[in-house]
Amino acid sequence: GERSLATPLGMAVAADGSLFVAAFGSNKLARYPSGAVDGDEEPDTAAIHIELPGGGPTGVVLDEARHRAYVLTRFDNAVAVVDLDANQQVARYPLHNPE
């Protein structure tokens, strides 16, 4: 469904306890507030799902000082830049492909 995640791979934990999950099969970056991680909230209703058009996200790195997440998207071999304030992808940088 719309709120489900398929094949979660890379994860990162923010300083406030929020959990970010790169969901390979869903083409999403999910953001769970700390309350959903420690059991105070229902995870499905608390999560924010951010669509990643490149597809196949496998890893995530947080840059909290700049309010950004960098997500490796394997289907298009790129790095997606996600604005954590707007909860959306704002840039995409293709990686070199020797083929």
CYANA upper distance limits for C-alpha pairs under 8 A (distance plus 0.5 A):
  3 ARG  CA     44 ASP  CA      6.79
  3 ARG  CA     45 THR  CA      8.48
  3 ARG  CA     49 HIS  CA      8.06
  4 SER  CA     26 SER  CA      8.44
  4 SER  CA     44 ASP  CA      8.09
  5 LEU  CA     23 ALA  CA      6.41
  5 LEU  CA     25 GLY  CA      7.74
  5 LEU  CA     26 SER  CA      6.13
  5 LEU  CA     28 LYS  CA      8.22
  6 ALA  CA     23 ALA  CA      6.34
  6 ALA  CA     24 PHE  CA      7.08
  6 ALA  CA     25 GLY  CA      5.11
  6 ALA  CA     26 SER  CA      5.70
  7 THR  CA     23 ALA  CA      5.99
  7 THR  CA     24 PHE  CA      5.86
  7 THR  CA     25 GLY  CA      5.71
  7 THR  CA     26 SER  CA      7.94
  8 PRO  CA     21 VAL  CA      6.85
  8 PRO  CA     22 ALA  CA      6.26
  8 PRO  CA     23 ALA  CA      4.62
  8 PRO  CA     24 PHE  CA      6.48
  8 PRO  CA     25 GLY  CA      8.07
  8 PRO  CA     58 THR  CA      8.46
  9 LEU  CA     21 VAL  CA      7.48
  9 LEU  CA     22 ALA  CA      6.20
  9 LEU  CA     23 ALA  CA      6.52
  9 LEU  CA     24 PHE  CA      7.03
  9 LEU  CA     57 PRO  CA      8.44
  9 LEU  CA     58 THR  CA      6.02
  9 LEU  CA     59 GLY  CA      7.32
 10 GLY  CA     21 VAL  CA      6.39
 10 GLY  CA     22 ALA  CA      5.62
 10 GLY  CA     23 ALA  CA      8.12
 10 GLY  CA     57 PRO  CA      8.50
 10 GLY  CA     58 THR  CA      5.87
 10 GLY  CA     59 GLY  CA      4.72
 10 GLY  CA     60 VAL  CA      6.35
 11 MET  CA     19 LEU  CA      7.53
 11 MET  CA     20 PHE  CA      5.96
 11 MET  CA     21 VAL  CA      5.05
 11 MET  CA     22 ALA  CA      6.75
 11 MET  CA     59 GLY  CA      7.30
 11 MET  CA     60 VAL  CA      6.68
 12 ALA  CA     19 LEU  CA      6.45
 12 ALA  CA     20 PHE  CA      5.66
 12 ALA  CA     21 VAL  CA      7.27
 12 ALA  CA     60 VAL  CA      6.86
 12 ALA  CA     61 VAL  CA      6.98
 12 ALA  CA     62 LEU  CA      7.46
 13 VAL  CA     17 GLY  CA      6.46
 13 VAL  CA     18 SER  CA      6.23
 13 VAL  CA     19 LEU  CA      5.18
 13 VAL  CA     20 PHE  CA      6.76
 14 ALA  CA     18 SER  CA      5.70
 14 ALA  CA     19 LEU  CA      6.92
 14 ALA  CA     20 PHE  CA      8.30
 14 ALA  CA     62 LEU  CA      7.79
 14 ALA  CA     64 GLU  CA      7.98
 16 ASP  CA     34 SER  CA      7.31
 17 GLY  CA     33 PRO  CA      7.61
 17 GLY  CA     34 SER  CA      5.21
 17 GLY  CA     37 VAL  CA      8.21
 18 SER  CA     31 ARG  CA      7.45
 18 SER  CA     32 TYR  CA      6.04
 18 SER  CA     33 PRO  CA      4.95
 18 SER  CA     34 SER  CA      4.87
 18 SER  CA     37 VAL  CA      7.65
 19 LEU  CA     31 ARG  CA      6.34
 19 LEU  CA     32 TYR  CA      5.57
 19 LEU  CA     33 PRO  CA      7.04
 19 LEU  CA     34 SER  CA      7.40
 19 LEU  CA     37 VAL  CA      7.46
 20 PHE  CA     29 LEU  CA      7.25
 20 PHE  CA     30 ALA  CA      6.09
 20 PHE  CA     31 ARG  CA      5.14
 20 PHE  CA     32 TYR  CA      6.86
 20 PHE  CA     60 VAL  CA      8.03
 21 VAL  CA     29 LEU  CA      6.15
 21 VAL  CA     30 ALA  CA      5.60
 21 VAL  CA     31 ARG  CA      7.10
 21 VAL  CA     60 VAL  CA      7.91
 22 ALA  CA     27 ASN  CA      8.41
 22 ALA  CA     28 LYS  CA      6.77
 22 ALA  CA     29 LEU  CA      5.22
 22 ALA  CA     30 ALA  CA      7.05
 22 ALA  CA     57 PRO  CA      5.90
 22 ALA  CA     58 THR  CA      6.17
 22 ALA  CA     59 GLY  CA      6.46
 22 ALA  CA     60 VAL  CA      6.87
 22 ALA  CA     71 VAL  CA      7.98
 23 ALA  CA     27 ASN  CA      6.51
 23 ALA  CA     28 LYS  CA      5.90
 23 ALA  CA     29 LEU  CA      6.60
 23 ALA  CA     30 ALA  CA      7.81
 23 ALA  CA     56 GLY  CA      7.88
 23 ALA  CA     57 PRO  CA      6.52
 23 ALA  CA     58 THR  CA      7.47
 24 PHE  CA     28 LYS  CA      7.72
 24 PHE  CA     55 GLY  CA      7.76
 24 PHE  CA     56 GLY  CA      4.83
 24 PHE  CA     57 PRO  CA      5.22
 24 PHE  CA     58 THR  CA      6.22
 25 GLY  CA     56 GLY  CA      6.78
 26 SER  CA     55 GLY  CA      8.44
 26 SER  CA     56 GLY  CA      8.07
 27 ASN  CA     51 GLU  CA      6.67
 27 ASN  CA     52 LEU  CA      5.89
 27 ASN  CA     53 PRO  CA      7.39
 27 ASN  CA     54 GLY  CA      8.07
 27 ASN  CA     55 GLY  CA      5.23
 27 ASN  CA     56 GLY  CA      5.94
 27 ASN  CA     57 PRO  CA      6.58
 28 LYS  CA     49 HIS  CA      6.66
 28 LYS  CA     50 ILE  CA      5.81
 28 LYS  CA     51 GLU  CA      5.13
 28 LYS  CA     52 LEU  CA      5.84
 28 LYS  CA     55 GLY  CA      8.32
 28 LYS  CA     57 PRO  CA      7.49
 29 LEU  CA     49 HIS  CA      6.40
 29 LEU  CA     50 ILE  CA      5.57
 29 LEU  CA     51 GLU  CA      7.13
 29 LEU  CA     52 LEU  CA      7.59
 29 LEU  CA     57 PRO  CA      8.02
 30 ALA  CA     47 ALA  CA      6.84
 30 ALA  CA     48 ILE  CA      6.10
 30 ALA  CA     49 HIS  CA      5.02
 30 ALA  CA     50 ILE  CA      6.64
 31 ARG  CA     47 ALA  CA      5.96
 31 ARG  CA     48 ILE  CA      5.51
 31 ARG  CA     49 HIS  CA      6.92
 31 ARG  CA     50 ILE  CA      8.42
 32 TYR  CA     36 ALA  CA      6.43
 32 TYR  CA     37 VAL  CA      7.15
 32 TYR  CA     43 PRO  CA      7.39
 32 TYR  CA     46 ALA  CA      6.85
 32 TYR  CA     47 ALA  CA      5.11
 32 TYR  CA     48 ILE  CA      7.06
 33 PRO  CA     37 VAL  CA      7.20
 33 PRO  CA     46 ALA  CA      7.30
 33 PRO  CA     47 ALA  CA      7.44
 34 SER  CA     38 ASP  CA      6.77
 35 GLY  CA     39 GLY  CA      6.60
 35 GLY  CA     40 ASP  CA      5.32
 35 GLY  CA     41 GLU  CA      5.85
 36 ALA  CA     40 ASP  CA      6.33
 36 ALA  CA     41 GLU  CA      5.04
 36 ALA  CA     42 GLU  CA      6.35
 36 ALA  CA     43 PRO  CA      5.35
 36 ALA  CA     46 ALA  CA      6.82
 36 ALA  CA     47 ALA  CA      8.21
 37 VAL  CA     41 GLU  CA      8.36
 37 VAL  CA     43 PRO  CA      7.74
 39 GLY  CA     43 PRO  CA      8.48
 41 GLU  CA     45 THR  CA      8.45
 41 GLU  CA     46 ALA  CA      7.19
 42 GLU  CA     46 ALA  CA      6.65
 43 PRO  CA     47 ALA  CA      6.43
 48 ILE  CA     87 ASN  CA      8.29
 50 ILE  CA     87 ASN  CA      6.66
 50 ILE  CA     88 GLN  CA      6.34
 50 ILE  CA     89 GLN  CA      8.06
 51 GLU  CA     88 GLN  CA      7.74
 51 GLU  CA     89 GLN  CA      8.06
 52 LEU  CA     57 PRO  CA      8.12
 52 LEU  CA     73 THR  CA      8.40
 52 LEU  CA     80 ALA  CA      7.89
 52 LEU  CA     89 GLN  CA      7.23
 54 GLY  CA     73 THR  CA      6.30
 54 GLY  CA     74 ARG  CA      8.12
 54 GLY  CA     75 PHE  CA      6.68
 54 GLY  CA     76 ASP  CA      5.83
 54 GLY  CA     77 ASN  CA      8.44
 54 GLY  CA     78 ALA  CA      7.87
 54 GLY  CA     80 ALA  CA      8.19
 55 GLY  CA     73 THR  CA      6.08
 55 GLY  CA     74 ARG  CA      7.10
 55 GLY  CA     75 PHE  CA      5.67
 55 GLY  CA     76 ASP  CA      7.26
 56 GLY  CA     73 THR  CA      5.60
 56 GLY  CA     74 ARG  CA      5.51
 56 GLY  CA     75 PHE  CA      5.77
 57 PRO  CA     71 VAL  CA      6.86
 57 PRO  CA     72 LEU  CA      5.99
 57 PRO  CA     73 THR  CA      4.67
 57 PRO  CA     74 ARG  CA      6.56
 57 PRO  CA     75 PHE  CA      8.48
 58 THR  CA     71 VAL  CA      7.78
 58 THR  CA     72 LEU  CA      6.30
 58 THR  CA     73 THR  CA      6.82
 58 THR  CA     74 ARG  CA      7.39
 59 GLY  CA     71 VAL  CA      6.06
 59 GLY  CA     72 LEU  CA      5.80
 59 GLY  CA     73 THR  CA      8.31
 60 VAL  CA     69 ALA  CA      7.10
 60 VAL  CA     70 TYR  CA      6.10
 60 VAL  CA     71 VAL  CA      4.97
 60 VAL  CA     72 LEU  CA      7.10
 61 VAL  CA     69 ALA  CA      6.15
 61 VAL  CA     70 TYR  CA      5.71
 61 VAL  CA     71 VAL  CA      7.08
 62 LEU  CA     67 HIS  CA      8.45
 62 LEU  CA     68 ARG  CA      6.67
 62 LEU  CA     69 ALA  CA      4.99
 62 LEU  CA     70 TYR  CA      6.92
 63 ASP  CA     67 HIS  CA      6.54
 63 ASP  CA     68 ARG  CA      5.63
 63 ASP  CA     69 ALA  CA      6.38
 63 ASP  CA     70 TYR  CA      8.30
 64 GLU  CA     68 ARG  CA      6.65
 64 GLU  CA     69 ALA  CA      8.28
 67 HIS  CA     83 ASP  CA      6.64
 67 HIS  CA     84 LEU  CA      5.65
 67 HIS  CA     85 ASP  CA      6.98
 68 ARG  CA     81 VAL  CA      7.16
 68 ARG  CA     82 VAL  CA      5.98
 68 ARG  CA     83 ASP  CA      5.43
 68 ARG  CA     84 LEU  CA      5.84
 69 ALA  CA     81 VAL  CA      6.40
 69 ALA  CA     82 VAL  CA      5.55
 69 ALA  CA     83 ASP  CA      7.27
 69 ALA  CA     84 LEU  CA      7.27
 70 TYR  CA     79 VAL  CA      6.80
 70 TYR  CA     80 ALA  CA      6.20
 70 TYR  CA     81 VAL  CA      5.35
 70 TYR  CA     82 VAL  CA      6.83
 71 VAL  CA     79 VAL  CA      5.92
 71 VAL  CA     80 ALA  CA      5.57
 71 VAL  CA     81 VAL  CA      7.06
 71 VAL  CA     82 VAL  CA      8.18
 72 LEU  CA     77 ASN  CA      7.82
 72 LEU  CA     78 ALA  CA      6.48
 72 LEU  CA     79 VAL  CA      5.10
 72 LEU  CA     80 ALA  CA      6.87
 73 THR  CA     77 ASN  CA      6.18
 73 THR  CA     78 ALA  CA      5.87
 73 THR  CA     79 VAL  CA      6.46
 73 THR  CA     80 ALA  CA      7.29
 74 ARG  CA     78 ALA  CA      7.24
 76 ASP  CA     94 PRO  CA      7.94
 77 ASN  CA     94 PRO  CA      6.59
 77 ASN  CA     95 LEU  CA      6.30
 77 ASN  CA     97 ASN  CA      8.42
 78 ALA  CA     92 ARG  CA      7.04
 78 ALA  CA     93 TYR  CA      5.84
 78 ALA  CA     94 PRO  CA      4.52
 78 ALA  CA     95 LEU  CA      5.59
 79 VAL  CA     92 ARG  CA      6.15
 79 VAL  CA     93 TYR  CA      5.63
 79 VAL  CA     94 PRO  CA      6.85
 79 VAL  CA     95 LEU  CA      7.74
 80 ALA  CA     89 GLN  CA      7.04
 80 ALA  CA     90 VAL  CA      8.23
 80 ALA  CA     91 ALA  CA      6.46
 80 ALA  CA     92 ARG  CA      4.95
 80 ALA  CA     93 TYR  CA      6.98
 81 VAL  CA     89 GLN  CA      6.11
 81 VAL  CA     90 VAL  CA      6.25
 81 VAL  CA     91 ALA  CA      5.52
 81 VAL  CA     92 ARG  CA      6.46
 82 VAL  CA     87 ASN  CA      7.20
 82 VAL  CA     88 GLN  CA      5.93
 82 VAL  CA     89 GLN  CA      4.67
 82 VAL  CA     90 VAL  CA      6.16
 82 VAL  CA     91 ALA  CA      7.72
 83 ASP  CA     87 ASN  CA      6.08
 83 ASP  CA     88 GLN  CA      6.11
 83 ASP  CA     89 GLN  CA      6.67
 83 ASP  CA     90 VAL  CA      6.73
 84 LEU  CA     88 GLN  CA      7.65
